[in-house]
């Protein structure tokens, strides 16, 4: 499949996905949604891809929805925005959070609207120092989607989440890191190399177990302690039967570097 709106390639065991509509700050239209969905579906099933790195081309990460696709006037019926969420944004967030391998996001500029929440859906978020995050929905009379109302309160607390969603203020990369929204801030010129180093490191790890860790942490938000303890037991049982666990123990006992396969 040839891609018009994204760039994608493998660097070792890391799948690199670059949103590539820089003139539109990498905002999503339907064609880009379809391309992103296709490559993530492929990489999710491909055992050779052990980690995914998501970033944007140019001066922005992603400005969310391309409003040029949504322009309406008084003579037109109101668009069904829920249909777009059902068809594109919700499956995208579910794919990122449900992938049984790490997804690292390198935020290289503004991340606004759905673009901010797509970044927050990733497992590890590294931002360039000039990056920013904006819950821009309120400026158009809309509700944060793409998981925004779920991620924000869990990452930064209810008070901050409410203010960010109601006011639509720009949050700098340093502010986002300090309030627990993202993991790390680096100089702009180092962003891609640092993010790739992180992705390559994770790709060498026991990624079967990393996928189970993702599952446990995502489910913890809605589980009681008793339910979470049972989930940990069940996932640990699966982890203990993996080839990666056997390799890790054998490498430890024989004082050698493990060679994990992700299974």
C-alpha positions in Angstrom: 0.0 0.0 0.0 1.3 3.4 -0.9 0.8 6.2 1.6 0.1 9.8 0.8 -0.3 11.3 4.3 2.1 9.3 6.5 5.6 8.0 6.3 6.3 4.6 7.8 9.4 2.4 7.9 11.2 -0.1 10.2 14.4 0.7 12.0 15.4 -2.6 13.3 12.5 -3.9 15.4 11.0 -0.4 15.7 8.1 0.7 13.5 8.3 4.4 12.9 5.1 6.2 11.9 5.4 9.9 10.9 2.2 11.9 10.4 3.0 13.7 7.1 0.6 16.7 6.4 3.0 19.4 7.7 1.2 22.2 5.9 -1.9 21.3 7.9 0.1 20.7 11.1 -0.6 17.0 10.5 -4.3 17.3 11.2 -6.3 14.3 10.3 -8.5 13.9 7.3 -10.3 10.7 6.4 -7.5 9.5 4.1 -4.8 9.9 6.8 -7.1 8.1 9.3 -7.3 5.1 6.9 -3.5 5.1 6.3 -2.7 5.3 10.0 -5.2 2.5 10.8 -3.8 0.2 8.1 -0.2 0.5 9.2 -0.9 0.2 13.0 -3.1 -2.9 12.3 -0.2 -4.4 10.3 2.4 -3.6 12.9 0.1 -4.9 15.8 0.1 -8.3 14.1 3.7 -8.4 13.0 6.0 -10.1 15.5 9.0 -8.5 13.9 7.8 -5.1 15.1 8.6 -5.0 18.8 7.9 -1.3 19.5 6.3 1.7 17.7 7.5 5.3 17.5 4.9 7.9 16.6 5.8 11.5 15.6 4.9 14.3 13.2 6.6 15.9 10.2 7.5 19.6 10.3 6.8 22.1 13.1 3.8 20.4 14.7 2.9 16.9 16.0 -0.8 17.0 15.2 -3.5 19.7 15.3 -6.3 17.2 15.6 -9.1 17.2 13.1 -8.7 19.0 9.8 -11.6 21.5 10.1 -11.5 21.9 6.3 -13.2 18.6 6.2 -15.9 19.9 8.6 -16.8 23.3 7.3 -20.5 23.9 7.5 -22.8 26.9 6.7 -26.3 27.8 7.7 -27.7 26.0 4.6 -26.3 22.7 5.5 -27.4 20.1 8.0 -25.3 19.8 11.2 -22.6 17.2 10.8 -22.7 14.0 12.8 -19.4 14.3 14.6 -20.1 11.2 16.6 -19.9 9.2 13.4 -16.3 10.3 12.8 -15.4 9.4 16.3 -17.0 6.0 16.0 -15.4 5.3 12.7 -11.9 6.7 13.2 -10.8 8.3 16.5 -12.1 5.7 18.9 -10.6 2.7 17.0 -7.3 4.6 16.8 -7.1 5.2 20.6 -8.2 1.6 21.2 -5.5 0.3 18.8 -2.7 2.4 20.5 -3.7 1.4 24.1 -4.4 -2.2 23.2 -1.3 -3.0 21.3 0.7 -5.7 23.0 3.9 -3.7 22.5 5.2 -0.3 23.6 4.1 2.8 21.7 6.4 5.8 22.2 5.3 9.3 21.1 7.8 12.0 20.1 5.8 15.3 20.3 7.8 17.6 18.0 5.5 20.7 18.2 2.0 21.7 18.9 -0.4 18.8 19.9 -3.9 20.2 19.9 -7.4 18.8 20.2 -7.5 15.1 19.3 -3.7 15.4 18.5 -3.0 16.1 22.2 -5.1 13.1 23.3 -3.6 10.7 20.7 -0.2 11.6 22.2 -1.6 11.0 25.7 -2.9 7.6 24.6 0.7 6.4 24.0 2.7 4.6 26.6 5.7 6.9 26.9 5.5 10.5 25.7 8.7 12.5 25.1 8.3 16.1 24.0 10.6 18.6 22.5 11.2 21.7 24.5 9.1 23.8 22.1 6.2 21.4 22.1 2.8 22.3 23.6 -0.5 20.7 24.4 -3.9 22.3 23.9 -7.3 20.9 24.7 -8.8 23.2 22.0 -12.3 21.6 21.9 -13.9 24.2 24.1 -13.0 27.0 21.7 -15.4 25.4 19.2 -18.1 24.4 21.6 -17.0 20.8 21.5 -16.2 18.1 24.1 -12.6 16.6 24.4 -12.7 13.3 22.5 -10.1 10.6 21.6 -10.0 9.7 25.3 -9.3 13.2 26.6 -11.9 13.1 29.3 -10.5 9.8 30.5 -6.7 10.4 30.2 -6.6 13.9 31.6 -8.1 13.4 35.1 -6.0 10.2 35.6 -2.8 11.9 34.5 -3.1 15.4 36.1 -6.1 15.2 38.5 -9.6 16.4 38.3 -9.0 20.1 39.1 -6.3 20.5 36.5 -8.2 18.4 33.9 -11.4 20.5 34.4 -9.5 23.8 34.0 -7.5 22.6 30.9 -10.7 21.3 29.2 -12.9 24.4 30.1 -10.3 27.0 29.3 -8.3 25.5 26.5 -5.0 27.0 27.7 -1.7 26.1 26.0 0.4 23.9 28.2 4.2 24.0 27.6 6.2 20.8 27.4 7.8 21.6 30.8 4.4 22.2 32.4 3.0 19.0 30.9 6.0 17.1 32.4 5.7 18.8 35.8 2.0 18.0 36.1 2.5 14.3 35.1 0.9 14.6 31.7 4.0 13.3 29.9 7.3 11.5 30.8 10.2 13.6 29.5 11.2 16.9 27.9 14.4 17.1 25.8 15.9 19.8 23.5 14.2 19.9 20.1 17.3 18.8 18.2 17.6 15.7 20.4 14.0 14.7 20.4 14.0 12.2 17.5 17.3 10.5 18.6 16.2 10.2 22.3 12.8 8.8 21.3 14.4 6.3 18.9 16.9 5.2 21.6 13.9 4.7 24.0 12.0 2.7 21.3 15.0 0.6 20.4 15.7 -0.1 24.1 12.1 -1.3 24.7 12.1 -3.3 21.5 15.0 -5.4 23.0 13.1 -6.1 26.2 10.7 -8.9 26.9 7.9 -7.3 25.0 5.3 -10.0 25.7 5.5 -9.0 29.4 5.5 -5.3 28.5 2.2 -5.9 26.7 0.8 -7.5 29.9 2.0 -4.5 31.9 0.1 -2.1 29.6 -3.0 -4.2 30.1 -2.7 -4.2 33.9 -2.1 -0.5 34.2 -5.0 0.4 31.8 -7.4 -1.8 33.7 -6.3 -0.6 37.1 -8.3 2.7 36.6 -11.6 0.9 36.8 -10.7 -2.1 39.1 -11.0 -2.4 42.9 -7.8 -3.4 44.7 -9.2 -7.0 45.0 -10.0 -7.1 41.3 -6.5 -5.7 40.4 -4.8 -8.3 42.6 -6.6 -11.0 40.8 -5.7 -9.5 37.4 -2.1 -9.3 38.4 -2.2 -13.0 39.4 -3.7 -14.0 36.1 -1.3 -11.9 34.0 1.7 -13.1 36.0 0.6 -16.7 35.3 0.7 -15.9 31.5 4.0 -14.1 31.9 5.6 -17.0 33.7 4.7 -19.3 30.8 6.4 -17.1 28.2 9.6 -17.8 26.4 10.9 -14.4 27.4 10.6 -15.3 31.1 12.6 -18.5 30.6 15.2 -16.7 28.6 15.5 -14.0 31.3 16.0 -16.4 34.1 18.5 -18.5 32.2 20.4 -15.4 31.2 20.5 -14.2 34.8 21.7 -17.5 36.1 24.4 -17.9 33.5 25.4 -14.2 33.7 24.8 -13.4 30.0 22.8 -10.8 28.2 19.3 -12.1 27.4 18.0 -12.3 23.9 14.3 -11.7 24.1 11.9 -12.7 21.3 8.7 -11.0 22.5 6.8 -14.3 23.1 
